[in-house]
């Protein structure tokens, strides 16, 4: 069996997370054969840590290597679509962290763009970027593996099996993600990230809901159930009057979110072509660690999928230092008091499973479970939601 050669584009948080989950694959299935970063120093440091032989700051040099079959794009969102198109044109398969793309500004845009550029213009630009990637992928016959880990998470996989067993219909999907702020240094500005919590976090919830309705449609009707409209609201809650009042009282020191021109809270309702709905809430204003959930309200039952705050292990500590440096869970502010450490966070959230599917798709010449169409559909819904929030109306998709 041919070993799949992987070239990493990026050397920060996402690249380290992907690297850890490649290591869980069967020996000989994949090999990381090169890394490209914005500086030779960062590429070299990542390569030294991971035992990678080739490090460069020249993406073209990475693409030129014949021993690399796929490019894993773990870059800031503003670089996603351009790097994906270049990879496709070089005949390389693509593994890409979410989101697929967005709007990041054009010459002449007043800055900061999140406060000044109309959402209709942003929507048109984001969709052009998304469709350009899809066209390049199709034209060059490469696989596009969309790293939407929620689709692969064991709780969502079990939800799919329960939905199929029930015989009923999903009337509403309720999805949420909350934590206290992004790890990314790029998350504060629209120009770098293409949006705030709705794009950066909401892409998980939107992607899971779109996937589940598409899957339900294929099982029940032989066709996907598609989104037809979206109604949304967004806000910057950490710069609200309520947050300022807490700052004056000395009671606002735990939330790390500090946006320049992006939202840190969003709520949206997606209407599907079978009349069902998905309601989604995301925010960078939730303390207590990462909280990710999807609930399916069905005609004959309820299914709740919880990807993070599980109670397989519970701890109590009178002070944070009791359990030393042992990892608990992402975004947790303190280890004091009662907590729920994750047994295997990457597995439970689907990261290990998505890498296994991507390797299998590239090896076997098949489509991955999460591919280019889901990635494009997420951009359509999210930028429709941005327009809805700006104009205060339902937006048809």
C-alpha positions in Angstrom: 0.0 0.0 0.0 1.4 3.4 -1.0 2.1 5.8 1.8 0.3 9.1 1.3 2.7 12.0 1.4 1.4 15.1 3.3 2.7 18.6 3.0 1.7 20.9 5.9 0.9 24.5 5.1 1.0 26.3 8.4 2.8 25.6 11.7 0.6 27.0 14.4 -2.2 25.6 16.6 -4.2 23.8 13.8 -1.1 22.2 12.3 0.0 20.8 15.7 -3.6 19.4 16.3 -3.6 17.7 12.8 -0.1 16.3 13.4 -1.2 14.7 16.7 -4.1 13.0 15.0 -2.0 11.8 12.0 0.1 10.0 14.6 -2.9 7.9 15.5 -3.3 6.4 12.0 -2.0 3.0 11.2 1.8 3.0 10.5 2.7 3.5 6.9 -0.6 5.1 5.9 0.6 8.7 5.8 3.9 10.5 6.2 4.4 14.2 6.8 7.1 15.0 4.2 7.2 18.8 4.3 6.0 21.9 6.0 5.7 25.5 4.8 5.2 28.5 7.1 5.4 32.3 6.8 9.0 32.3 8.0 11.8 29.8 7.7 12.3 29.9 11.4 8.7 28.8 12.2 8.8 26.1 9.5 12.1 24.8 10.8 11.0 24.7 14.4 7.8 22.7 13.5 9.9 20.4 11.3 12.4 19.8 14.1 9.7 19.1 16.6 7.8 16.7 14.3 10.8 15.0 12.6 10.0 16.4 9.2 12.8 16.4 6.7 11.8 19.4 4.5 10.9 22.9 5.8 10.4 26.0 3.7 8.7 29.4 3.6 8.1 29.0 -0.2 4.7 27.3 -0.8 5.6 26.7 -4.4 8.6 24.6 -3.3 6.2 22.5 -1.2 3.9 22.0 -4.2 6.8 21.1 -6.5 7.7 18.0 -4.4 6.6 14.8 -6.3 6.6 12.8 -3.0 3.7 15.0 -1.6 0.2 13.8 -2.6 -1.9 16.1 -0.4 -1.6 19.6 1.1 -3.0 20.1 4.6 -4.0 23.8 4.9 -3.8 25.0 8.5 -3.5 28.7 7.7 -5.5 31.8 8.7 -8.8 31.8 6.8 -7.8 34.8 4.6 -5.3 32.5 2.9 -7.5 29.4 2.5 -9.0 29.9 -0.9 -5.8 31.1 -2.7 -3.7 28.2 -1.3 -6.4 25.6 -2.0 -6.6 26.8 -5.7 -2.8 26.6 -6.0 -2.7 23.1 -4.5 -5.5 21.9 -6.8 -3.8 23.3 -9.9 -0.6 21.5 -8.8 -2.6 18.2 -8.7 -2.5 17.9 -5.0 -5.4 16.7 -2.9 -6.5 19.2 -0.2 -7.2 18.8 3.5 -8.5 22.1 4.9 -9.4 23.4 8.3 -12.7 25.3 8.5 -14.0 27.7 7.3 -13.5 27.2 3.5 -13.2 31.0 2.9 -14.9 34.3 3.5 -14.5 38.0 2.6 -11.2 39.6 3.7 -11.3 43.0 2.0 -10.5 44.4 -1.4 -8.5 47.5 -2.5 -10.3 50.7 -1.6 -12.3 49.2 1.3 -12.5 51.5 4.3 -11.0 49.9 7.4 -11.7 48.3 9.6 -13.8 46.5 7.0 -16.1 44.8 9.5 -17.5 48.2 10.5 -17.7 49.7 7.1 -18.2 47.2 4.2 -21.8 46.3 3.4 -22.6 42.6 4.0 -24.1 42.2 0.6 -20.7 43.0 -0.9 -19.0 40.7 1.5 -21.5 37.9 0.7 -20.8 38.2 -3.0 -17.0 38.2 -2.5 -17.1 35.2 -0.1 -19.3 33.2 -2.6 -16.9 34.0 -5.4 -14.0 32.7 -3.4 -15.9 29.5 -2.4 -17.0 28.7 -5.9 -13.5 29.3 -7.3 -12.1 26.6 -4.9 -14.9 24.2 -5.9 -14.3 24.8 -9.6 -10.5 24.3 -9.2 -11.1 21.0 -7.3 -13.5 19.6 -9.9 -11.4 20.8 -12.9 -8.2 19.2 -11.5 -9.8 16.0 -10.3 -8.5 16.2 -6.7 -10.1 15.3 -3.4 -11.1 18.1 -1.1 -11.3 17.0 2.5 -13.2 19.5 4.7 -12.0 19.3 8.3 -15.4 19.7 9.9 -14.8 17.5 13.0 -18.3 17.7 14.3 -19.5 15.6 11.4 -17.1 12.9 12.5 -17.6 13.1 16.3 -18.9 9.9 17.8 -21.9 11.6 19.4 -23.0 12.9 16.0 -22.3 9.5 14.4 -24.6 7.9 17.0 -27.2 10.6 16.4 -27.2 9.6 12.7 -27.8 5.9 13.6 -30.6 6.8 16.0 -32.2 9.0 13.5 -32.2 6.2 10.9 -33.5 3.7 13.4 -36.4 5.9 14.5 -38.3 6.3 11.2 -39.5 9.8 12.2 -38.5 13.2 11.0 -36.3 15.9 12.5 -38.5 19.0 13.1 -35.8 21.1 14.7 -32.0 20.9 15.2 -30.6 23.1 18.0 -26.8 23.6 18.0 -24.6 25.7 20.2 -20.9 26.4 20.9 -19.7 28.6 23.7 -16.3 29.4 25.2 -14.4 32.4 26.5 -12.4 33.4 23.4 -10.4 32.2 20.5 -6.8 30.8 20.6 -6.0 32.5 17.3 -4.1 35.8 17.2 -6.0 36.5 14.0 -9.5 36.3 15.4 -9.9 39.9 16.4 -10.3 41.4 12.8 -12.5 40.7 9.9 -9.7 41.2 7.4 -7.8 38.2 8.8 -10.6 35.9 9.7 -13.6 36.8 7.5 -15.9 37.3 10.4 -16.3 36.7 14.1 -17.8 34.0 16.2 -20.5 33.2 13.5 -17.9 32.2 10.9 -15.1 31.0 13.2 -17.3 29.0 15.6 -20.7 28.9 14.0 -19.3 27.1 11.0 -19.2 23.9 13.2 -22.9 24.2 14.3 -24.0 25.2 10.8 -22.0 22.4 9.2 -23.4 19.8 11.6 -27.0 20.9 11.0 -26.6 21.1 7.2 -25.0 17.7 7.2 -27.6 16.1 9.4 -30.5 17.4 7.2 -28.7 16.4 4.0 -28.1 12.9 5.5 -31.7 12.6 6.7 -32.9 13.5 3.2 -30.8 10.9 1.6 -32.0 8.2 4.0 -35.7 9.2 3.8 -36.2 10.8 0.4 -33.2 9.8 -1.7 -32.1 13.4 -2.0 -30.6 16.0 0.3 -32.8 18.3 2.4 -31.4 21.8 1.6 -31.5 25.1 3.4 -33.7 27.8 1.8 -33.4 30.8 4.1 -31.7 32.2 7.2 -32.7 34.8 9.8 -30.0 36.0 12.1 -28.7 38.5 14.7 -25.1 39.3 15.7 -23.5 41.4 18.5 -20.2 42.4 20.1 -21.3 41.6 23.7 -17.9 42.3 25.4 -18.1 45.9 24.3 -21.7 46.4 25.4 -23.0 48.7 28.1 -23.5 45.6 30.3 -19.9 44.5 29.9 -18.6 48.0 30.6 -20.7 48.1 33.8 -19.0 44.8 34.9 -15.6 46.2 34.1 -16.2 49.2 36.3 -17.2 46.8 39.1 -14.0 44.7 38.6 -16.1 41.7 37.6 -15.0 41.2 34.0 -11.6 39.6 33.8 -12.2 36.1 32.6 -13.4 36.5 29.0 -10.4 36.9 26.6 -12.4 37.9 23.6 -11.6 41.5 22.5 -12.7 42.0 18.9 -11.8 45.0 16.7 -14.6 44.8 14.1 -16.1 41.3 14.4 -19.0 39.8 16.4 -18.5 37.6 19.4 -22.2 36.4 19.6 -24.6 35.2 17.0 -28.0 33.6 16.8 -29.6 32.2 13.6 -32.5 30.2 12.3 -32.1 28.2 9.2 -35.3 27.1 7.3 -35.0 23.9 5.2 -37.0 22.9 2.2 -39.0 20.3 4.2 -40.3 23.1 6.6 -38.0 22.1 9.4 -35.7 24.5 11.2 -32.2 24.7 12.8 -31.6 27.2 15.6 -27.9 28.0 16.3 -26.3 30.1 19.0 -22.5 30.7 19.3 -20.5 33.0 21.5 -17.1 33.9 22.9 -18.7 34.9 26.2 -19.2 31.5 27.8 -17.1 30.5 30.8 -16.5 27.0 32.1 -14.7 25.5 29.2 -15.7 24.6 25.7 -19.4 23.7 25.4 -20.6 22.1 22.1 -24.0 20.4 21.7 -26.5 19.4 19.0 -30.1 18.4 19.9 -32.5 16.8 17.4 -36.2 17.3 18.2 -38.0 14.7 16.3 -41.6 13.6 15.6 -41.0 10.5 17.7 -38.1 11.3 20.0 -35.3 13.6 21.2 -31.6 13.0 20.7 -28.9 15.1 22.5 -25.3 15.0 21.3 -22.7 16.5 23.7 -19.2 16.7 22.3 -17.4 18.3 25.3 -18.9 18.7 28.7 -19.2 15.0 29.6 -19.1 13.5 33.0 -17.1 10.3 32.5 -14.6 11.8 34.9 -15.3 14.4 37.5 -12.8 16.1 39.8 -12.9 18.4 42.8 -10.0 20.6 43.8 -9.9 23.3 46.5 -7.2 25.1 44.5 -6.1 24.9 40.8 -2.7 23.3 41.5 -4.0 20.1 43.0 -3.8 18.1 39.7 -0.6 19.7 38.5 -0.3 20.1 34.7 -2.5 17.3 33.7 -4.7 18.4 30.8 -8.4 18.9 31.5 -10.3 20.4 28.6 -10.0 23.3 26.1 -10.8 26.8 27.3 -11.2 26.0 31.0 -10.4 29.0 33.1 -9.6 27.2 36.4 -9.1 23.7 37.7 -10.4 24.7 41.1 -13.8 23.4 42.2 -15.8 20.7 40.4 -14.7 20.0 36.8 -15.1 17.4 34.1 -11.8 16.6 32.4 -12.0 15.0 29.0 -10.9 11.4 28.7 -9.8 11.8 25.0 -10.8 15.2 23.7 -9.6 14.8 20.1 -11.3 11.4 19.7 -14.6 12.6 21.2 -14.7 15.7 19.1 -14.0 13.7 15.8 -10.5 14.9 15.0 -9.0 11.4 14.9 -11.9 10.0 12.8 -11.7 12.8 10.2 -8.0 12.2 9.6 -8.7 8.5 9.1 -11.5 9.3 6.6 -9.3 11.7 4.7 -6.5 9.3 4.4 -8.9 6.6 3.2 -10.5 8.9 0.7 -7.2 9.9 -0.9 -5.9 6.3 -0.9 -9.1 4.8 -2.3 -10.0 7.6 -4.7 -13.4 8.2 -3.1 -15.1 11.3 -1.8 -14.6 12.0 1.9 -17.6 12.1 4.3 -17.2 15.9 4.5 -16.2 17.5 1.2 -16.2 20.6 -0.9 -20.0 20.8 -1.2 -20.6 21.0 2.6 -17.8 23.6 2.8 -19.4 25.8 0.2 -22.8 25.5 1.6 -21.6 26.6 5.0 -20.2 29.8 3.5 -23.5 30.5 1.7 -25.5 30.1 4.9 -23.2 32.1 7.2 -22.8 35.0 4.8 -26.6 35.0 4.3 -26.8 35.2 8.0 -24.4 38.2 8.1 -26.6 40.0 5.6 -29.8 39.1 7.5 -28.3 40.5 10.8 -27.3 43.7 9.0 -30.6 44.3 7.3 -32.9 42.8 9.9 -34.7 40.5 7.5 -34.9 36.9 6.4 -32.5 36.2 3.5 -33.3 33.6 0.9 -30.5 31.3 0.0 
